[in-house]
Amino acid sequence: MMRGSQGLAIAMRASNHEVVTTTETLNRIYKSKIIKIPFLRGVLALWDALGLGIRALTTSANVQTGEDEKLEGVQLYLTLGVSLALAVGLFFLLPAGIGHLAQQFLGWDAFWSNLLEGLIRLGLLIGYIWMIGRVPDVNRVFSYHGAEHKTINAFESGADLTPQCVAGYPLEHARCGTAFLLTLVVFSVIFFSLLGSLPVGLRLLSRIIFIPVIAGIAYEYIRWTANHMNSAIVRVLVKPNLALQRLTTREPSLDMLEVAIAAFQAMRAQEKPVAEPATVSL
C-alpha cells in the first residue's frame, strides 16, 4: 500500500499471478485545516492509518480468495476498537500493573518502577514483533513491507523504478510506522516517569488517557527527524528506529518489488504535479 497527499493505491498479486491495483482518494480529513495542527494531526493520521491498513489486508485477502467482501462502517470500527483495546491492555496496562507491584511489594520508588514498566513495554513490543515475524504469512507481509521501503528509497534517490534497480536500495526508511512505535514506547517511559507515584487505579487510567498525547508527540518527532536526515545528530538519533525495522522488513523478491512499484505508480497517478512525499504503510 502506498499513500500520497491526494490518494492511496493498493497493489496485489492475484491467484493468476497478475498484479491487481485499486485506488481511492484519501479521507476528507487530509484536506481540512485540522490535519495541519501539530500534535493533533498525529493522532488523527494514526487512527486513519490503522483503518487503511486493515482494509488493505482485507482487500488483498479477497483478491487471493476471489471473494468480494468489504470491511467498512461499523465492522471496521469494531475491529479497530477491539485491536486497540488488546494493544493497550498488553503494551500499556500490563507493564503498568507489574511496575506498580514492584513498587508496592519490593519497595521500589516511583522512578525505578516506571523504568521497569518502560523496559517491560519495550521488551513486549520487540518480542511480539519478533514472534509474529516467525509466522510464514506474516513473514511474507514483512517482505512486502521491505519492498515498499525499497521503492520509496529508490524514488527519493531519483532511480529508475524497475525491480532490478529498486532491489539495491535499503530496507529501512525514516518515516516507517515501526519507527513510530519505538518512539512512542521511549517517550512513554519519559512521560510517565514525570507523573511520579500514583495509586494503582490512577496509574492505569493515566496510561490510557495520555496515549493520544504521547502519540502526537511521537508523530511530530518522527516528522521532524524525517525532514532533517541531512543532520549528523539526527542520523544518530534515528539509528535505533532504523535498527528495529529489521524486525518488520525482509528482503523482497523481484515479484514483490514489481507489486510495490505498481502500487507506487498508481498512487503517483492520482497526485497533483507537485505532491508531498509518499508514505508507506505500517
GUVO-837641 format. One record per atom (N, C-alpha, C): residue in three letters; x, y, z. Coordinates in steps of 0.2 Angstrom, whole numbers, plus 2048, in hexadecimal, padded with zeros to 3 digits. Layout:
! GUVO-837641
alaXYZ/...
//
This chain:
! GUVO-837641
met8047FA800/met800800800/met804806800/met80380B7FC/met8068117FB/met8018177FC/arg80381C800/arg7FF821801/arg802828800/gly7FF82C7FC/gly8028337FA/gly7FE8387FE/ser7FE83E7FB/ser7FB8447FE/ser7F38447FC/gln7F28417F6/gln7EB8417F3/gln7E783A7F4/gly7EB8357F3/gly7E782E7F3/gly7EC8297F5/leu7E98237F5/leu7EE81D7F6/leu7EC8187F1/ala7F18137F1/ala7F080E7EC/ala7F28077EF/ile7EF8027EE/ile7F17FB7F0/ile7F27F77EA/ala7F77F37EA/ala7F97EF7E5/ala7FA7E87E8/met7F77E37E4/met7F77DC7E7/met7F97D77E1/arg7FC7D17E3/arg7FD7CC7DE/arg7F77C77DF/ala7F37C77DA/ala7ED7C27D9/ala7EF7BB7D9/ser7EA7B77D9/ser7EC7B07D9/ser7EE7AD7D2/asn7EC7B27CD/asn7EF7B07C6/asn7F57B47C4/his7F97B67CA/his7FF7B97C9/his7FF7C07C6/glu7F97C37C4/glu7F97CA7C2/glu7F97CF7C8/val7FC7D57C7/val7FC7DA7CC/val7F57DE7CB/val7F17DE7D1/val7EB7E17D1/val7EC7E87D5/thr7EA7ED7D2/thr7EA7F47D6/thr7E47F77D7/thr7E37FA7DD/thr7DD7FE7DF/thr7DF8047E2/thr7DB8097E0/thr7DD8107E3/thr7D78137E6/glu7D88187EA/glu7D381C7EE/glu7D68227F0/thr7D18277F0/thr7D382E7F3/thr7D382E7FB/leu7D88327FE/leu7D8832805/leu7D2835808/asn7D183380E/asn7CC836812/asn7CC83E812/arg7C6841813/arg7C6848812/arg7CA84C818/ile7CB84881D/ile7CF84B823/ile7D684D820/tyr7D984A81B/tyr7E084C819/tyr7E0852815/lys7DA855813/lys7D985B810/lys7D7861814/ser7D585F81A/ser7D386481F/ser7D9867823/lys7D786D826/lys7DC87182A/lys7DE86D830/ile7DA869833/ile7DB865839/ile7E1861838/ile7E385E832/ile7E885A831/ile7EF85D831/lys7EF864831/lys7F5868831/lys7F686A839/ile7F286983D/ile7F486A844/ile7F9866847/pro7FE868849/pro80386484C/pro801860852/phe80385A853/phe801855859/phe7FB852857/leu7F5856856/leu7EF853855/leu7EF84F84E/arg7F3852849/arg7F384E843/arg7F6847843/gly7FA846848/gly7FD840849/gly7F883A84B/val7F483C850/val7EF838852/val7EA83684D/leu7E883B849/leu7E383A844/leu7E683683E/ala7EC83783C/ala7EF833837/ala7F082C839/leu7F282B83F/leu7F3824842/leu7ED820842/trp7E7823844/trp7E1820844/trp7DF81E83D/asp7DF823838/asp7DE821831/asp7E281C82E/ala7E981C830/ala7ED81782D/ala7EC81082F/leu7E980F836/leu7E7809838/leu7E2806834/gly7DD80A832/gly7D780882E/gly7D9806827/leu7DD80B824/leu7E080981E/leu7E480381D/gly7E8801822/gly7EC7FB822/gly7E77F5823/ile7E27F5827/ile7DE7F0828/ile7DA7EE821/arg7D87F481E/arg7D47F3818/arg7D87F1812/ala7DF7F3812/ala7E37F080D/ala7E57E980E/leu7E67E7814/leu7E77DF815/leu7E07DB813/thr7DA7DE814/thr7D47DB813/thr7D37DB80B/thr7D57E0808/thr7D47E0800/thr7D97DB7FD/ser7DF7DB800/ser7E47D67FD/ser7E27CF7FE/ala7DF7CD804/ala7DC7C7805/ala7D77C5801/asn7D27CA7FF/asn7CD7C97FB/asn7CF7C77F4/val7D47CB7F2/val7D67CA7EB/val7D97C37EA/gln7DD7C07EF/gln7E07BA7EF/gln7DA7B47EF/thr7D57B57F3/thr7D07B07F4/thr7CA7B17EF/gly7CA7B67EB/gly7C47B87E6/gly7BE7BA7EA/glu7BE7BB7F0/glu7B87BE7F3/glu7B87C57F3/asp7B27C87F4/asp7B17CF7F3/asp7AD7D27F9/glu7B17D27FF/glu7AF7D5805/glu7B27DB807/lys7AF7E080A/lys7B27E680C/lys7B27E7813/leu7B77E9816/leu7B77EB81D/leu7B77F281E/glu7B17F4820/glu7AF7FC820/glu7AA7FD825/gly7A9803826/gly7A380582B/gly7A4803832/val79F800835/val79F7FE83C/val7A47F883D/gln7A47F3838/gln7A97EE838/gln7B07F0839/leu7B27F5835/leu7B87F7835/leu7BA7FB83B/tyr7B67FF83E/tyr7B7802844/tyr7B77FE84A/leu7B37F884A/leu7B37F384F/leu7BA7F084F/thr7BC7EE849/thr7C27EA849/thr7C87EF84B/leu7C87F5849/leu7CD7FA84C/leu7CD7FB853/gly7C67FB856/gly7C67FC85D/gly7C87F6861/val7C77F085F/val7C97EA862/val7D17E9862/ser7D37EB85C/ser7DB7EA85B/ser7DE7EF860/leu7DC7F5860/leu7DF7FA864/leu7DE7F986C/ala7D87F686E/ala7D77F4875/ala7DC7EF877/leu7DD7EA872/leu7E27E4874/leu7E97E7874/ala7EB7EC870/ala7F27EF86F/ala7F37F3876/val7EE7F7878/val7EF7FB87E/val7EF7F6884/gly7EB7F1884/gly7EC7ED88A/gly7F37E988A/leu7F57E7885/leu7FC7E3885/leu8027E8886/phe8027ED882/phe8087F1882/phe8087F7887/phe8027F988A/phe8027FE88E/phe8007FC895/leu7FA7F9896/leu7F77F789C/leu7FB7F28A0/leu7FD7ED89C/leu8017E789F/leu8077EA8A2/pro80B7ED89E/pro8127F08A1/pro8117F48A7/ala80B7F98A7/ala80A7FD8AC/ala8087F98B2/gly8047F48B1/gly8027F08B7/gly8087ED8BA/ile80D7EA8B6/ile8137E78B9/ile8177EC8BD/gly8187F28BA/gly81C7F78BD/gly8197F98C3/his8127F98C4/his80F7FB8CA/his8107F68D0/leu8107EF8CE/leu8127EA8D2/leu8197EA8D5/ala81D7EC8D0/ala8247ED8D3/ala8257F28D8/gln8217F88D7/gln8217FD8DB/gln81E7FC8E2/gln8197F88E2/gln8157F68E8/gln8197F18EC/phe81B7EB8E9/phe81D7E68EC/phe8257E58ED/leu8297E98E9/leu8307E98E9/leu8337EF8EC/gly82E7F48ED/gly8307FA8F0/gly8347FF8EB/trp8337FE8E5/trp8378028E0/trp8338098E0/asp83780E8DE/asp8348158DE/asp8318168D7/ala82E81B8D6/ala82A81C8D0/ala82F81C8C9/phe83581F8CA/phe83981F8C4/phe83B8188C2/trp83D8148C6/trp83F80D8C4/trp8398098C2/ser83380A8C5/ser82D8068C3/ser82B8088BC/asn82C80F8BB/asn82A8118B4/asn82F80F8AF/leu83580F8B1/leu83A80C8AC/leu8398058AB/leu8388018B0/leu8367FA8AF/leu8307F98AA/glu82B7FD8AB/glu8257FD8A7/glu8277FE89F/gly82B80389E/gly82D805898/gly831800894/leu8367FD898/leu83A7F7895/leu8367F1894/ile8317F0898/ile82C7EA896/ile8287EC890/arg8267F288F/arg8227F4889/arg8267F3883/leu82D7F5884/leu8317F587E/leu8327EE87C/gly8337E9881/gly8357E2880/gly82F7DF87D/leu8297E187F/leu8237DE87D/leu8227DF875/leu8237E6874/leu8237E886D/leu8287E4868/ile82E7E486A/ile8337E1866/ile8327D9866/gly8307D686B/gly82E7CF86B/gly8287CD867/tyr8237D2867/tyr81D7D0864/tyr81F7D185C/ile8227D685A/ile8247D6853/ile8287D1851/trp82D7CF855/trp8317C9853/trp82D7C3852/met8297C2857/met8257BB857/met8207BB851/ile81C7C084F/ile8187C084A/ile81C7BF843/gly8227C2843/gly8267C283D/gly8287BB83B/arg8277B6840/arg8297AF83F/arg8237AB83B/val81D7AE83B/val8177AB838/val8187AC830/pro8187A782C/pro8197A8825/pro8157AD822/asp80F7AE823/asp80B7B3820/asp80D7BA822/val80F7BB828/val8117C182A/val8187C3827/asn81C7BE827/asn8237BF824/asn8227C181D/arg81D7BF819/arg81C7C1812/arg81A7C8812/val8157CA817/val8137D1818/val8197D6819/phe81E7D381D/phe8247D781F/phe8287D8818/ser8287D3814/ser82C7D480E/ser8297D9809/tyr8227D9809/tyr81F7DF805/tyr8207E5808/his8217E580F/his8237EC813/his82A7EE810/gly82E7E9810/gly8357EB80D/gly8357EE806/ala8307EB802/ala8307ED7FB/ala82D7F47FB/glu8287F67FF/glu8267FD800/glu82C802801/his830800806/his835804808/his83A805803/lys83C8007FF/lys8418007FA/lys83E8047F4/thr8388047F3/thr8358087ED/thr83580F7EF/ile8338117F5/ile8338187F7/ile83B81B7F7/asn83F8177FA/asn8468197FA/asn84981A7F3/ala8478157EE/ala8498167E7/ala84681C7E4/phe84081D7E5/phe83D8237E2/phe84082A7E5/glu84182A7EC/glu8448307EF/glu84B8317EC/ser84F82C7EA/ser85582D7E7/ser85582E7E0/gly85082E7DD/gly84F8307D6/gly85182A7D1/ala8508247D4/ala85281E7D0/ala84D81B7CC/asp84E8177C7/asp8498147C3/asp84580F7C7/leu83F80F7C6/leu83A80B7CA/leu8398047C6/thr83F8007C6/thr83E7F97C4/thr8407F57C9/pro83D7EF7CA/pro83F7EA7CF/pro8467E97D0/gln84A7E87CB/gln8517E77CB/gln8557ED7CE/cys8537F37CD/cys8567F97CF/cys8547FA7D6/val84D7FA7D8/val84B7FB7DF/val84E7F67E4/ala84F7F07E1/ala8527EB7E6/ala8587ED7EA/gly85C7F27E7/gly8627F47EA/gly8627F97EF/tyr85C7FB7F1/tyr85B8017F6/tyr8597FE7FD/pro85A802802/pro85A800809/pro8527FD80B/leu8527F980F/leu84C7F7812/leu8497FC817/glu84D80081A/glu84B80581F/glu84880B81C/his84480F820/his84181581E/his83F819824/ala841820824/ala84082482A/ala83982582C/arg834824827/arg82D826828/arg82981F829/cys82C81A82B/cys82981482C/cys825814832/gly81F810832/gly81B80F838/gly81F80C83E/thr82480783C/thr828804842/thr82C809846/ala82E80E842/ala832814846/ala82D81784B/phe827818849/phe82281B84D/phe821817853/leu820811852/leu81F80D858/leu82480D85D/leu82B80C85B/leu83080D860/leu830814863/thr82F81985F/thr82F820862/thr82A821867/leu82481E866/leu81E81E86A/leu82081B871/val823815871/val825811877/val82A81587B/val82F818877/val83581C87B/val83282287E/phe82E82587A/phe82B82C87D/phe82682A883/ser823824883/ser81E822888/ser82282188F/val82881F88E/val82D81E894/val82E825897/ile830829893/ile832830896/ile82B834899/phe826833895/phe820837897/phe81D83489D/phe81C82E89E/phe81982B8A4/phe81E82B8AA/ser82482C8A9/ser82982D8AE/ser8288338B2/leu8268388AE/leu82583F8B0/leu81E83F8B4/leu81A83A8B4/leu81483A8B8/leu8158388BF/gly81B8358C0/gly81C8338C7/gly81882D8C9/ser81882C8D0/ser8148278D3/ser80C8288D3/leu8098238D0/leu8018248D0/leu7FE81E8D3/pro7F881E8D6/pro7F48188D8/pro7F38148D2/val7F280E8D3/val7F28098CD/val7EC80B8C8/gly7E680D8CB/gly7E180E8C6/gly7E28148C2/leu7E581A8C5/leu7E78208C1/leu7ED81E8BC/arg7F181A8BF/arg7F78188BA/arg7F58158B4/leu7F08108B5/leu7EE80D8AF/leu7EA8118AA/leu7E68168AD/leu7E281A8AA/leu7E681F8A6/ser7EC8218A9/ser7F08268A6/ser7F382389F/arg7F481D8A0/arg7F881989A/arg7F3819894/ile7EC81A895/ile7E881A890/ile7E682188D/ile7E5825891/ile7E382C88F/ile7E983088C/phe7EF82E88E/phe7F483288B/phe7F782F885/ile7F5829883/ile7F782687C/ile7F782B876/pro7F182F875/pro7F1833870/pro7F6839870/val7F783B877/val7FC840878/val80383E875/ile805838878/ile80C835876/ile80C83486F/ala80683186C/ala806830865/ala807836860/gly80483C863/gly80584285F/gly80C84585F/ile80F844865/ile816846866/ile81B842862/ala81A83B862/ala81E83685E/ala81D838856/tyr817839854/tyr81683B84D/tyr81A84184B/glu81A84684F/glu81E84C84D/glu82584B84D/tyr827847852/tyr82F845852/tyr83184184C/ile82D83C84A/ile82E838844/ile82E83D83D/arg82984183D/arg829846838/arg82F84B837/trp83184D83D/trp83785183D/trp83D84E83B/thr83E84883E/thr84484483C/thr845842835/ala83F841832/ala83E83F82B/ala840845827/asn83F84B829/asn840851825/asn847854826/his84B85082B/his85285382C/his85784E82C/met856849827/met85B843827/met862845825/asn86284C822/asn86984E820/asn86D850826/ser86A85082C/ser86E852832/ser87184C835/ala87784C837/ala87B84683A/ala878844841/ile876849845/ile87284884B/ile86C84484A/val868846845/val862843844/val86383C842/arg86883B83E/arg86983483B/arg86B82F841/val86E832846/val87082E84C/val86A82C850/leu865831850/leu85F831854/leu85B82B851/val85B82B84B/val856826848/val85981F847/lys85F81E849/lys862817848/lys85E81284B/pro85C813852/pro85880D855/pro85180C851/asn84E81184E/asn84881084A/asn84980C844/leu84F80E841/leu85080A83B/leu85280383C/ala856802842/ala8587FB844/ala8527F7845/leu84C7FA848/leu8467F684A/leu8437F4844/gln8437F883E/gln8407F6838/gln8437EF835/arg8487ED837/arg84B7E7835/arg8467E1837/leu8427E283D/leu83D7DD83F/leu8377DD83B/thr8357E3838/thr82F7E3834/thr8307E382C/thr8367E382A/thr8377E2823/thr83C7DC821/arg83B7DA81B/arg83F7D4819/arg8417D6811/glu8467D380F/glu8487D4808/glu8427D1804/pro8407D57FF/pro83A7D37FB/pro83D7D07F4/ser8397CC7F1/ser83B7C97EB/ser8397CE7E5/leu83C7CD7DF/leu83A7D27DA/leu8337D27D8/asp82F7CD7D9/asp8287CD7D8/asp8257D17DD/met8277D17E3/met8247D67E9/met8267DD7E7/leu82C7DE7E5/leu82E7E57E3/leu8297E87DD/glu8287E37D8/glu8237E57D3/glu81C7E77D5/val81A7E47DB/val8137E67DE/val8147ED7E1/ala8197EE7E5/ala81A7F47E8/ala81B7FA7E3/ile81F7F97DE/ile81F7FE7D9/ile8198007D6/ala8157FA7D4/ala80E7FC7D1/ala80A8007D6/ala80A7FE7DC/ala8068027E1/ala80980A7E1/phe80F80A7E1/phe8128117E1/phe8108157DB/gln8118127D5/gln80F8157CF/gln8078177CF/ala8038137D1/ala7FC8147D2/ala7FA81A7D6/met7FE81A7DC/met7FD8207E1/met7FF8267DE/arg8058267DA/arg80882C7D7/arg80382F7D2/ala80082B7CE/ala7FB82D7C9/ala7F58317CC/gln7F48307D2/gln7EE8347D5/gln7F183B7D8/glu7F783C7D8/glu7FA8427DC/glu7FA8487D7/lys7FA84E7DA/lys7FB8547D6/lys8028547D3/pro8048587CF/pro80A8597CC/pro81085A7D1/val80E85E7D7/val81385F7DC/val81085B7E2/ala8128567E4/ala80F8527EA/ala8148517EF/glu8118507F5/glu81584E7FB/glu8188487FA/pro81D8467FE/pro8208407FE/pro81C83A800/ala81C8357FC/ala81882F7FE/ala81A82C804/thr815829807/thr81682580E/thr81581E80D/val81781A811/val816813811/val812810816/ser80F80B815/ser80A80881A/ser80E805820/leu80B804826/leu80E80282C/leu8117FB82C/
//
